[in-house]
Amino acid sequence: MPLFFIIVLSVHALVNFYIGIRGWQALEFYPALRPWFVFLIVIAFLAYPAGRILEKFWYHPIPISLHWFGAFWFAVMLYATLLLLFVDLARIVNLFVPFVGKLSGGNIPALKLAVFGIVSMITIFTVGLGHINAWTPKIVRLDLVIPKQAGQMEYLRIVAASDIHMGTIIGKRRTEKLVNTVNSLNPDIILFAGDIVDEDVGPVIKQNLGASLLQLHAPYGVYACTGNHEYIGGGEKPIAYLEGHGIKVLRDTALLINNSFYVVGREDLHKRFASGQARKSLDELLSDADKSRPLILLDHQPQNLHEAEIAGIDLQLSGHTHYGQLWPLGYVTDRIFELSRGYLQKGNTHYYVSTGFGTWGPPVRTGNRPEILVINLYFKQ
C-alpha cells in the first residue's frame, strides 16, 4: 500500500506539473496572471489529500470544500491532459508541416492563450456534463431462469447495487435517493455487492447516513458483501456500522433464506492486505450448502469468474470496476477483467458486473451511467 500511494502521488504531481507548464507558457500574453495560475495549480494539487486528511479529525466546511474541489480536479486533470497532449501532437506535426504561423497571423502568444482557453472550456464542459450524469442513475432490468427448485418459491425479485461509496461526496441526498429508488422497485430481497462506504466511515457517521439505510425494506432482508473500501476504511468499524443500520454483511458466509435459496457473501480480496488472512475458497463456503437449491453469490471484485462456474453458483453479482468511471478508462478495465461491465453467462452460471451507484474520487461519470439493478429470477425444475 505505501508503494501504491507513492506511485499515485508521483503521477498526480507529474500531471499537475505538466498542466502547470503548459498554462505558464499559454499565459505569456498576460504574464501578470502567471502567479495566480501557479497558486491555483498548487491548491488543486494539495486539495484532495489535504481535505481527506483534515476531515478525519475536523469535519468542517473547509476540509469538505477542499475534498470536493480536489475530487473535481482529478477529472479536470484527465481531460485537460488528454487535450493538451493532442495540442502537443499538433506542435510535433507543425515541425514537419508548418501551419501554426498562418493560424496565428504572427502572434504566437495570442494563439497559445486562445488554444489554452479552448482546452479549458472543453474540459469544464465535459466535467460538468459528467457530474450531471453521475447524479442520474438508470435502472437495469434482467430476467433470468434458474433451473432449480427453491422450496415453494417460483420467483424472486432482487434489487441490487454496488459501489455506493457513502461519505463526503455521496452524502445524505444521494443516499436518500438510493434508498427511495430501491424501495420503489418493490424488492423481495436487497443485495449490495461491496464498497457501500467510501473508506473512512467518519463522514458517514457525521452525516448520520445510516438513518437512511434503516429505511430499506424487503421481505427477505438486506445483505451485502465486503468491498476493498470497507477494508481500506478500517474493516471492522465500517462493517459494524452497516450491521448496526440494517445491512447483514456476509463475510465468507452461505446463508439459507426462507429455506429456499442461498445468498453467499465472499470477503473481498483486500482482506489479505488488511489482515494478513486470506478469504475462504468457494468450496469451503459451500461445504455445508445444499447445491440443489439456487445459489446467489456476492463477490465484490469480478476476478477468476471460472471459480463460480466450477462451484455451481447460479448467479454472481459484482462491482468494483465502475467501468472506469471516466472515459476512456473503461478500455483499461476491459483489459484487466474478463467482464468489467454488464451481463455474461458461462455454462449454467449467470454473471452481472455493475457500474456502481456512486463515484470514487471525482463526482463525475463520463464513461457510463450509475445504475441500480433489478433481477427477476424464475425458478424452474
Contacts in CASP RR format, 6 or more apart in sequence:
PFRMAT RR
TARGET T0000
AUTHOR 0000-0000-0000
METHOD contacts of the structure
MODEL  1
MPLFFIIVLSVHALVNFYIGIRGWQALEFYPALRPWFVFLIVIAFLAYPA
GRILEKFWYHPIPISLHWFGAFWFAVMLYATLLLLFVDLARIVNLFVPFV
GKLSGGNIPALKLAVFGIVSMITIFTVGLGHINAWTPKIVRLDLVIPKQA
GQMEYLRIVAASDIHMGTIIGKRRTEKLVNTVNSLNPDIILFAGDIVDED
VGPVIKQNLGASLLQLHAPYGVYACTGNHEYIGGGEKPIAYLEGHGIKVL
RDTALLINNSFYVVGREDLHKRFASGQARKSLDELLSDADKSRPLILLDH
QPQNLHEAEIAGIDLQLSGHTHYGQLWPLGYVTDRIFELSRGYLQKGNTH
YYVSTGFGTWGPPVRTGNRPEILVINLYFKQ
1 273 0 8 1.000
9 49 0 8 1.000
12 45 0 8 1.000
12 77 0 8 1.000
13 45 0 8 1.000
15 77 0 8 1.000
15 81 0 8 1.000
16 41 0 8 1.000
16 44 0 8 1.000
16 45 0 8 1.000
16 77 0 8 1.000
18 81 0 8 1.000
18 84 0 8 1.000
19 41 0 8 1.000
19 77 0 8 1.000
19 80 0 8 1.000
19 81 0 8 1.000
19 84 0 8 1.000
20 37 0 8 1.000
20 38 0 8 1.000
20 41 0 8 1.000
22 84 0 8 1.000
22 87 0 8 1.000
22 116 0 8 1.000
23 37 0 8 1.000
23 116 0 8 1.000
24 34 0 8 1.000
24 37 0 8 1.000
24 38 0 8 1.000
25 112 0 8 1.000
26 112 0 8 1.000
26 113 0 8 1.000
26 115 0 8 1.000
26 116 0 8 1.000
26 117 0 8 1.000
27 33 0 8 1.000
27 34 0 8 1.000
27 37 0 8 1.000
27 113 0 8 1.000
27 116 0 8 1.000
28 109 0 8 1.000
28 112 0 8 1.000
28 113 0 8 1.000
29 109 0 8 1.000
29 110 0 8 1.000
29 112 0 8 1.000
29 113 0 8 1.000
30 113 0 8 1.000
43 69 0 8 1.000
44 69 0 8 1.000
44 70 0 8 1.000
44 73 0 8 1.000
44 76 0 8 1.000
47 66 0 8 1.000
47 67 0 8 1.000
47 69 0 8 1.000
47 70 0 8 1.000
47 73 0 8 1.000
48 66 0 8 1.000
48 67 0 8 1.000
48 69 0 8 1.000
48 70 0 8 1.000
48 71 0 8 1.000
48 73 0 8 1.000
48 74 0 8 1.000
48 361 0 8 1.000
50 63 0 8 1.000
50 66 0 8 1.000
51 63 0 8 1.000
51 64 0 8 1.000
51 66 0 8 1.000
51 67 0 8 1.000
51 70 0 8 1.000
52 67 0 8 1.000
52 200 0 8 1.000
53 63 0 8 1.000
54 60 0 8 1.000
54 62 0 8 1.000
54 63 0 8 1.000
54 66 0 8 1.000
55 63 0 8 1.000
55 64 0 8 1.000
55 67 0 8 1.000
55 168 0 8 1.000
55 200 0 8 1.000
55 203 0 8 1.000
56 200 0 8 1.000
56 202 0 8 1.000
59 202 0 8 1.000
59 203 0 8 1.000
59 206 0 8 1.000
64 168 0 8 1.000
67 168 0 8 1.000
67 169 0 8 1.000
68 168 0 8 1.000
68 169 0 8 1.000
68 363 0 8 1.000
71 169 0 8 1.000
71 361 0 8 1.000
71 362 0 8 1.000
71 363 0 8 1.000
72 127 0 8 1.000
72 131 0 8 1.000
72 362 0 8 1.000
72 363 0 8 1.000
72 364 0 8 1.000
73 362 0 8 1.000
74 361 0 8 1.000
74 362 0 8 1.000
75 126 0 8 1.000
75 127 0 8 1.000
75 130 0 8 1.000
75 326 0 8 1.000
75 362 0 8 1.000
75 364 0 8 1.000
75 366 0 8 1.000
76 123 0 8 1.000
76 124 0 8 1.000
76 127 0 8 1.000
78 326 0 8 1.000
79 122 0 8 1.000
79 123 0 8 1.000
79 126 0 8 1.000
79 127 0 8 1.000
80 119 0 8 1.000
80 120 0 8 1.000
80 123 0 8 1.000
83 119 0 8 1.000
83 122 0 8 1.000
83 123 0 8 1.000
84 119 0 8 1.000
87 115 0 8 1.000
87 119 0 8 1.000
91 100 0 8 1.000
93 99 0 8 1.000
94 100 0 8 1.000
100 108 0 8 1.000
100 111 0 8 1.000
101 108 0 8 1.000
103 111 0 8 1.000
104 110 0 8 1.000
104 111 0 8 1.000
105 111 0 8 1.000
126 366 0 8 1.000
127 362 0 8 1.000
127 364 0 8 1.000
128 364 0 8 1.000
129 366 0 8 1.000
130 364 0 8 1.000
130 365 0 8 1.000
130 366 0 8 1.000
131 363 0 8 1.000
131 364 0 8 1.000
133 364 0 8 1.000
133 365 0 8 1.000
133 366 0 8 1.000
133 369 0 8 1.000
134 358 0 8 1.000
134 359 0 8 1.000
134 363 0 8 1.000
134 364 0 8 1.000
134 365 0 8 1.000
134 370 0 8 1.000
135 174 0 8 1.000
135 363 0 8 1.000
136 369 0 8 1.000
136 370 0 8 1.000
137 177 0 8 1.000
137 181 0 8 1.000
137 357 0 8 1.000
137 369 0 8 1.000
137 370 0 8 1.000
137 371 0 8 1.000
137 372 0 8 1.000
138 369 0 8 1.000
138 370 0 8 1.000
138 371 0 8 1.000
138 372 0 8 1.000
139 181 0 8 1.000
139 185 0 8 1.000
139 371 0 8 1.000
139 372 0 8 1.000
139 373 0 8 1.000
139 374 0 8 1.000
140 342 0 8 1.000
140 354 0 8 1.000
140 371 0 8 1.000
140 372 0 8 1.000
140 373 0 8 1.000
140 374 0 8 1.000
141 374 0 8 1.000
141 375 0 8 1.000
141 376 0 8 1.000
142 343 0 8 1.000
142 352 0 8 1.000
142 373 0 8 1.000
142 374 0 8 1.000
142 375 0 8 1.000
142 376 0 8 1.000
143 375 0 8 1.000
143 376 0 8 1.000
143 378 0 8 1.000
144 315 0 8 1.000
144 350 0 8 1.000
144 375 0 8 1.000
144 376 0 8 1.000
144 377 0 8 1.000
144 378 0 8 1.000
145 377 0 8 1.000
145 378 0 8 1.000
145 379 0 8 1.000
145 380 0 8 1.000
146 294 0 8 1.000
146 314 0 8 1.000
146 315 0 8 1.000
146 377 0 8 1.000
146 378 0 8 1.000
146 379 0 8 1.000
146 380 0 8 1.000
147 348 0 8 1.000
147 380 0 8 1.000
147 381 0 8 1.000
148 292 0 8 1.000
148 293 0 8 1.000
148 294 0 8 1.000
148 314 0 8 1.000
148 379 0 8 1.000
148 381 0 8 1.000
149 292 0 8 1.000
149 293 0 8 1.000
149 379 0 8 1.000
149 381 0 8 1.000
150 156 0 8 1.000
150 260 0 8 1.000
150 261 0 8 1.000
150 293 0 8 1.000
150 294 0 8 1.000
150 379 0 8 1.000
151 258 0 8 1.000
151 259 0 8 1.000
151 260 0 8 1.000
151 293 0 8 1.000
152 260 0 8 1.000
153 258 0 8 1.000
153 260 0 8 1.000
153 261 0 8 1.000
153 379 0 8 1.000
154 378 0 8 1.000
154 379 0 8 1.000
154 380 0 8 1.000
155 376 0 8 1.000
155 377 0 8 1.000
155 378 0 8 1.000
155 379 0 8 1.000
156 188 0 8 1.000
156 189 0 8 1.000
156 261 0 8 1.000
156 294 0 8 1.000
156 376 0 8 1.000
156 377 0 8 1.000
156 379 0 8 1.000
157 185 0 8 1.000
157 186 0 8 1.000
157 187 0 8 1.000
157 188 0 8 1.000
157 189 0 8 1.000
157 374 0 8 1.000
157 375 0 8 1.000
157 376 0 8 1.000
157 377 0 8 1.000
158 187 0 8 1.000
158 188 0 8 1.000
158 189 0 8 1.000
158 190 0 8 1.000
158 191 0 8 1.000
158 296 0 8 1.000
158 373 0 8 1.000
158 374 0 8 1.000
158 375 0 8 1.000
158 376 0 8 1.000
158 377 0 8 1.000
159 182 0 8 1.000
159 185 0 8 1.000
159 187 0 8 1.000
159 189 0 8 1.000
159 190 0 8 1.000
159 191 0 8 1.000
159 218 0 8 1.000
159 372 0 8 1.000
159 373 0 8 1.000
159 374 0 8 1.000
160 190 0 8 1.000
160 191 0 8 1.000
160 192 0 8 1.000
160 193 0 8 1.000
160 317 0 8 1.000
160 352 0 8 1.000
160 354 0 8 1.000
160 372 0 8 1.000
160 373 0 8 1.000
160 374 0 8 1.000
160 375 0 8 1.000
161 178 0 8 1.000
161 182 0 8 1.000
161 192 0 8 1.000
161 193 0 8 1.000
161 354 0 8 1.000
161 356 0 8 1.000
161 357 0 8 1.000
161 371 0 8 1.000
161 372 0 8 1.000
161 373 0 8 1.000
162 192 0 8 1.000
162 193 0 8 1.000
162 194 0 8 1.000
162 195 0 8 1.000
162 300 0 8 1.000
162 317 0 8 1.000
162 318 0 8 1.000
162 319 0 8 1.000
162 320 0 8 1.000
162 354 0 8 1.000
162 356 0 8 1.000
162 357 0 8 1.000
163 193 0 8 1.000
163 194 0 8 1.000
163 195 0 8 1.000
163 319 0 8 1.000
163 320 0 8 1.000
163 322 0 8 1.000
163 354 0 8 1.000
163 355 0 8 1.000
163 356 0 8 1.000
163 357 0 8 1.000
163 358 0 8 1.000
163 360 0 8 1.000
164 170 0 8 1.000
164 175 0 8 1.000
164 178 0 8 1.000
164 192 0 8 1.000
164 195 0 8 1.000
164 196 0 8 1.000
164 197 0 8 1.000
164 356 0 8 1.000
164 357 0 8 1.000
164 358 0 8 1.000
165 195 0 8 1.000
165 196 0 8 1.000
165 197 0 8 1.000
165 198 0 8 1.000
165 229 0 8 1.000
165 358 0 8 1.000
165 359 0 8 1.000
165 360 0 8 1.000
166 174 0 8 1.000
166 175 0 8 1.000
166 196 0 8 1.000
166 197 0 8 1.000
166 198 0 8 1.000
166 204 0 8 1.000
166 209 0 8 1.000
167 197 0 8 1.000
167 198 0 8 1.000
167 200 0 8 1.000
167 202 0 8 1.000
167 203 0 8 1.000
167 204 0 8 1.000
167 207 0 8 1.000
167 209 0 8 1.000
168 198 0 8 1.000
168 203 0 8 1.000
169 198 0 8 1.000
169 359 0 8 1.000
169 361 0 8 1.000
169 363 0 8 1.000
170 198 0 8 1.000
170 358 0 8 1.000
170 359 0 8 1.000
171 203 0 8 1.000
171 207 0 8 1.000
171 209 0 8 1.000
172 207 0 8 1.000
172 208 0 8 1.000
172 209 0 8 1.000
172 212 0 8 1.000
174 358 0 8 1.000
175 209 0 8 1.000
175 210 0 8 1.000
175 212 0 8 1.000
175 213 0 8 1.000
176 212 0 8 1.000
178 212 0 8 1.000
178 357 0 8 1.000
178 372 0 8 1.000
179 212 0 8 1.000
179 213 0 8 1.000
179 215 0 8 1.000
179 216 0 8 1.000
181 372 0 8 1.000
182 190 0 8 1.000
182 216 0 8 1.000
182 372 0 8 1.000
183 215 0 8 1.000
183 216 0 8 1.000
183 217 0 8 1.000
185 372 0 8 1.000
185 374 0 8 1.000
187 218 0 8 1.000
187 374 0 8 1.000
188 218 0 8 1.000
188 219 0 8 1.000
188 220 0 8 1.000
189 218 0 8 1.000
189 219 0 8 1.000
189 220 0 8 1.000
189 221 0 8 1.000
189 222 0 8 1.000
189 223 0 8 1.000
189 257 0 8 1.000
189 263 0 8 1.000
190 216 0 8 1.000
190 218 0 8 1.000
190 221 0 8 1.000
190 222 0 8 1.000
190 223 0 8 1.000
191 222 0 8 1.000
191 223 0 8 1.000
191 224 0 8 1.000
191 263 0 8 1.000
191 296 0 8 1.000
191 298 0 8 1.000
191 317 0 8 1.000
192 222 0 8 1.000
192 223 0 8 1.000
192 224 0 8 1.000
192 225 0 8 1.000
192 247 0 8 1.000
192 298 0 8 1.000
193 224 0 8 1.000
193 225 0 8 1.000
193 298 0 8 1.000
193 299 0 8 1.000
193 300 0 8 1.000
193 317 0 8 1.000
193 318 0 8 1.000
193 319 0 8 1.000
193 354 0 8 1.000
194 224 0 8 1.000
194 225 0 8 1.000
194 226 0 8 1.000
194 227 0 8 1.000
194 229 0 8 1.000
194 230 0 8 1.000
194 268 0 8 1.000
194 298 0 8 1.000
194 300 0 8 1.000
194 319 0 8 1.000
194 320 0 8 1.000
195 227 0 8 1.000
195 228 0 8 1.000
195 229 0 8 1.000
195 230 0 8 1.000
195 300 0 8 1.000
195 319 0 8 1.000
195 320 0 8 1.000
195 360 0 8 1.000
196 224 0 8 1.000
196 230 0 8 1.000
196 238 0 8 1.000
196 242 0 8 1.000
196 247 0 8 1.000
197 204 0 8 1.000
197 229 0 8 1.000
197 230 0 8 1.000
197 233 0 8 1.000
197 238 0 8 1.000
197 241 0 8 1.000
197 242 0 8 1.000
198 229 0 8 1.000
198 360 0 8 1.000
199 229 0 8 1.000
199 232 0 8 1.000
199 233 0 8 1.000
200 233 0 8 1.000
201 233 0 8 1.000
201 234 0 8 1.000
201 237 0 8 1.000
201 238 0 8 1.000
201 241 0 8 1.000
204 210 0 8 1.000
204 238 0 8 1.000
204 241 0 8 1.000
205 241 0 8 1.000
210 241 0 8 1.000
210 245 0 8 1.000
211 245 0 8 1.000
213 222 0 8 1.000
213 242 0 8 1.000
213 245 0 8 1.000
213 246 0 8 1.000
213 247 0 8 1.000
214 245 0 8 1.000
214 246 0 8 1.000
216 222 0 8 1.000
216 246 0 8 1.000
216 247 0 8 1.000
220 257 0 8 1.000
220 258 0 8 1.000
221 248 0 8 1.000
222 246 0 8 1.000
222 247 0 8 1.000
222 248 0 8 1.000
223 247 0 8 1.000
223 248 0 8 1.000
223 249 0 8 1.000
223 250 0 8 1.000
223 255 0 8 1.000
223 263 0 8 1.000
223 265 0 8 1.000
223 298 0 8 1.000
224 242 0 8 1.000
224 247 0 8 1.000
224 248 0 8 1.000
224 249 0 8 1.000
224 250 0 8 1.000
224 298 0 8 1.000
225 249 0 8 1.000
225 250 0 8 1.000
225 251 0 8 1.000
225 265 0 8 1.000
225 266 0 8 1.000
225 267 0 8 1.000
225 268 0 8 1.000
225 298 0 8 1.000
225 299 0 8 1.000
225 300 0 8 1.000
226 235 0 8 1.000
226 239 0 8 1.000
226 249 0 8 1.000
226 251 0 8 1.000
226 267 0 8 1.000
226 268 0 8 1.000
226 271 0 8 1.000
226 300 0 8 1.000
227 268 0 8 1.000
227 270 0 8 1.000
227 300 0 8 1.000
227 301 0 8 1.000
227 320 0 8 1.000
228 268 0 8 1.000
228 269 0 8 1.000
228 270 0 8 1.000
228 300 0 8 1.000
228 301 0 8 1.000
228 320 0 8 1.000
229 360 0 8 1.000
230 238 0 8 1.000
230 239 0 8 1.000
230 268 0 8 1.000
231 268 0 8 1.000
231 270 0 8 1.000
231 271 0 8 1.000
231 273 0 8 1.000
231 274 0 8 1.000
231 275 0 8 1.000
232 270 0 8 1.000
232 274 0 8 1.000
234 274 0 8 1.000
235 274 0 8 1.000
239 249 0 8 1.000
239 251 0 8 1.000
242 249 0 8 1.000
243 249 0 8 1.000
248 255 0 8 1.000
250 263 0 8 1.000
250 264 0 8 1.000
250 265 0 8 1.000
250 298 0 8 1.000
251 265 0 8 1.000
251 267 0 8 1.000
252 265 0 8 1.000
252 266 0 8 1.000
252 267 0 8 1.000
252 279 0 8 1.000
252 280 0 8 1.000
252 284 0 8 1.000
252 285 0 8 1.000
253 264 0 8 1.000
253 265 0 8 1.000
253 285 0 8 1.000
254 262 0 8 1.000
254 263 0 8 1.000
254 264 0 8 1.000
254 265 0 8 1.000
254 285 0 8 1.000
254 286 0 8 1.000
254 288 0 8 1.000
254 289 0 8 1.000
254 295 0 8 1.000
255 262 0 8 1.000
255 263 0 8 1.000
255 264 0 8 1.000
256 262 0 8 1.000
256 289 0 8 1.000
256 290 0 8 1.000
256 293 0 8 1.000
257 263 0 8 1.000
260 293 0 8 1.000
260 294 0 8 1.000
261 293 0 8 1.000
261 294 0 8 1.000
261 295 0 8 1.000
261 296 0 8 1.000
261 379 0 8 1.000
262 289 0 8 1.000
262 290 0 8 1.000
262 293 0 8 1.000
262 294 0 8 1.000
262 295 0 8 1.000
262 296 0 8 1.000
263 296 0 8 1.000
263 298 0 8 1.000
264 282 0 8 1.000
264 285 0 8 1.000
264 286 0 8 1.000
264 289 0 8 1.000
264 295 0 8 1.000
264 296 0 8 1.000
264 297 0 8 1.000
264 298 0 8 1.000
264 313 0 8 1.000
265 285 0 8 1.000
265 297 0 8 1.000
265 298 0 8 1.000
265 299 0 8 1.000
266 279 0 8 1.000
266 280 0 8 1.000
266 282 0 8 1.000
266 285 0 8 1.000
266 297 0 8 1.000
266 298 0 8 1.000
266 299 0 8 1.000
266 300 0 8 1.000
267 279 0 8 1.000
267 280 0 8 1.000
268 279 0 8 1.000
268 300 0 8 1.000
268 301 0 8 1.000
269 279 0 8 1.000
269 300 0 8 1.000
269 301 0 8 1.000
269 303 0 8 1.000
271 277 0 8 1.000
271 278 0 8 1.000
271 279 0 8 1.000
272 278 0 8 1.000
272 279 0 8 1.000
281 307 0 8 1.000
282 297 0 8 1.000
282 307 0 8 1.000
282 308 0 8 1.000
282 310 0 8 1.000
282 311 0 8 1.000
282 313 0 8 1.000
283 311 0 8 1.000
286 295 0 8 1.000
286 311 0 8 1.000
286 312 0 8 1.000
289 295 0 8 1.000
291 312 0 8 1.000
294 314 0 8 1.000
294 315 0 8 1.000
294 377 0 8 1.000
294 379 0 8 1.000
295 311 0 8 1.000
295 312 0 8 1.000
295 313 0 8 1.000
295 314 0 8 1.000
295 315 0 8 1.000
296 313 0 8 1.000
296 314 0 8 1.000
296 315 0 8 1.000
296 316 0 8 1.000
296 317 0 8 1.000
297 308 0 8 1.000
297 313 0 8 1.000
297 315 0 8 1.000
297 316 0 8 1.000
297 317 0 8 1.000
298 316 0 8 1.000
298 317 0 8 1.000
298 318 0 8 1.000
299 308 0 8 1.000
299 316 0 8 1.000
299 317 0 8 1.000
299 318 0 8 1.000
300 318 0 8 1.000
300 319 0 8 1.000
300 320 0 8 1.000
301 318 0 8 1.000
301 319 0 8 1.000
301 320 0 8 1.000
302 316 0 8 1.000
302 318 0 8 1.000
302 319 0 8 1.000
302 320 0 8 1.000
302 321 0 8 1.000
302 337 0 8 1.000
302 338 0 8 1.000
302 339 0 8 1.000
302 340 0 8 1.000
302 351 0 8 1.000
302 353 0 8 1.000
303 337 0 8 1.000
305 316 0 8 1.000
305 338 0 8 1.000
305 339 0 8 1.000
305 344 0 8 1.000
305 346 0 8 1.000
305 349 0 8 1.000
305 351 0 8 1.000
306 346 0 8 1.000
308 316 0 8 1.000
308 349 0 8 1.000
308 351 0 8 1.000
309 346 0 8 1.000
309 347 0 8 1.000
309 348 0 8 1.000
309 349 0 8 1.000
312 348 0 8 1.000
312 349 0 8 1.000
313 349 0 8 1.000
314 348 0 8 1.000
314 349 0 8 1.000
314 350 0 8 1.000
315 349 0 8 1.000
315 350 0 8 1.000
315 351 0 8 1.000
315 352 0 8 1.000
315 375 0 8 1.000
315 377 0 8 1.000
316 349 0 8 1.000
316 350 0 8 1.000
316 351 0 8 1.000
316 352 0 8 1.000
317 352 0 8 1.000
317 354 0 8 1.000
317 373 0 8 1.000
318 351 0 8 1.000
318 352 0 8 1.000
318 353 0 8 1.000
318 354 0 8 1.000
319 353 0 8 1.000
319 354 0 8 1.000
319 355 0 8 1.000
319 356 0 8 1.000
320 353 0 8 1.000
321 330 0 8 1.000
321 333 0 8 1.000
321 336 0 8 1.000
321 337 0 8 1.000
321 340 0 8 1.000
321 341 0 8 1.000
321 353 0 8 1.000
321 355 0 8 1.000
322 333 0 8 1.000
322 355 0 8 1.000
322 356 0 8 1.000
322 359 0 8 1.000
322 360 0 8 1.000
322 365 0 8 1.000
322 368 0 8 1.000
323 330 0 8 1.000
323 333 0 8 1.000
323 340 0 8 1.000
323 341 0 8 1.000
323 355 0 8 1.000
323 367 0 8 1.000
323 368 0 8 1.000
324 330 0 8 1.000
324 332 0 8 1.000
324 333 0 8 1.000
324 340 0 8 1.000
324 367 0 8 1.000
324 368 0 8 1.000
325 359 0 8 1.000
325 360 0 8 1.000
325 362 0 8 1.000
325 364 0 8 1.000
325 365 0 8 1.000
325 366 0 8 1.000
325 367 0 8 1.000
325 368 0 8 1.000
326 362 0 8 1.000
326 364 0 8 1.000
326 365 0 8 1.000
326 366 0 8 1.000
326 367 0 8 1.000
327 366 0 8 1.000
327 367 0 8 1.000
328 367 0 8 1.000
329 367 0 8 1.000
330 340 0 8 1.000
330 341 0 8 1.000
330 367 0 8 1.000
330 368 0 8 1.000
333 340 0 8 1.000
333 341 0 8 1.000
334 340 0 8 1.000
337 353 0 8 1.000
338 344 0 8 1.000
339 351 0 8 1.000
339 353 0 8 1.000
340 353 0 8 1.000
341 353 0 8 1.000
341 354 0 8 1.000
341 355 0 8 1.000
341 368 0 8 1.000
342 352 0 8 1.000
342 353 0 8 1.000
342 354 0 8 1.000
342 355 0 8 1.000
343 350 0 8 1.000
343 351 0 8 1.000
343 352 0 8 1.000
344 350 0 8 1.000
344 351 0 8 1.000
344 352 0 8 1.000
344 353 0 8 1.000
345 351 0 8 1.000
352 373 0 8 1.000
352 375 0 8 1.000
354 371 0 8 1.000
354 373 0 8 1.000
355 368 0 8 1.000
355 369 0 8 1.000
355 370 0 8 1.000
355 371 0 8 1.000
356 370 0 8 1.000
356 371 0 8 1.000
357 370 0 8 1.000
357 371 0 8 1.000
357 372 0 8 1.000
358 370 0 8 1.000
359 365 0 8 1.000
359 370 0 8 1.000
END
